[in-house]
Amino acid sequence: MSKHFGIIKDKYGWVIDSDVPRLVTEAETIEKLNTKLREMIPELLLLNNLITNNYTNNITFELTNS
């Protein structure tokens, strides 16, 4: 599974830019953004039926500047 996750630095902090449906979030630091995404991405992939409840592979992502 390949999904785009980009980050944008604005005057308020870091904002995610992604092609995962309904993934919208921001954080004051890149570390806080990473922590939020580790929780949100698997939940949204499941809610969008992109993975199943019994999905056992790792879900990895990489943040890149957009």
C-alpha positions as CSV (number, residue, x, y, z in Angstrom):
1,M,0.0,0.0,0.0
2,S,1.4,3.4,-1.0
3,K,0.0,6.6,0.3
4,H,1.4,10.2,0.1
5,F,2.1,12.0,3.3
6,G,3.7,15.4,3.0
7,I,4.2,18.1,5.6
8,I,4.0,21.8,5.3
9,K,5.5,24.2,7.8
10,D,3.4,27.3,8.4
11,K,3.6,30.1,11.0
12,Y,1.5,28.1,13.4
13,G,3.3,24.7,13.2
14,W,3.3,21.6,11.0
15,V,0.3,20.7,8.8
16,I,-0.1,17.3,7.1
17,D,-0.9,17.0,3.4
18,S,-2.1,13.5,2.5
19,D,-4.1,11.4,0.1
20,V,-5.5,9.3,2.9
21,P,-9.2,10.2,3.1
22,R,-10.2,12.3,6.1
23,L,-6.6,12.7,7.3
24,V,-6.4,16.3,8.5
25,T,-4.2,17.3,11.4
26,E,-1.6,19.7,12.6
27,A,0.9,20.0,15.5
28,E,3.3,22.5,17.0
29,T,6.3,20.3,16.4
30,I,7.3,17.6,14.0
31,E,7.6,15.2,16.9
32,K,4.0,15.8,18.0
33,L,2.8,15.5,14.4
34,N,4.6,12.1,14.1
35,T,3.0,10.9,17.4
36,K,-0.5,11.9,16.2
37,L,0.0,10.3,12.8
38,R,1.1,7.0,14.4
39,E,-2.4,6.8,16.0
40,M,-4.5,8.4,13.3
41,I,-3.2,6.6,10.1
42,P,-4.1,3.0,11.1
43,E,-7.5,4.2,12.4
44,L,-8.3,6.0,9.2
45,L,-7.1,3.2,6.9
46,L,-9.4,0.9,8.8
47,L,-12.4,3.3,8.7
48,N,-11.8,3.9,4.9
49,N,-11.8,0.1,4.3
50,L,-8.2,0.3,3.1
51,I,-7.2,-2.4,5.6
52,T,-9.2,-5.0,7.6
53,N,-9.4,-5.6,11.3
54,N,-7.1,-8.6,11.0
55,Y,-4.4,-6.6,9.1
56,T,-1.0,-7.8,10.5
57,N,1.6,-6.1,8.3
58,N,3.4,-3.0,9.6
59,I,2.0,0.4,8.6
60,T,4.9,2.7,7.9
61,F,5.0,6.3,6.7
62,E,7.5,8.9,5.8
63,L,7.1,12.6,6.3
64,T,8.4,14.7,3.4
65,N,8.3,18.4,2.8
66,S,5.7,19.3,0.2
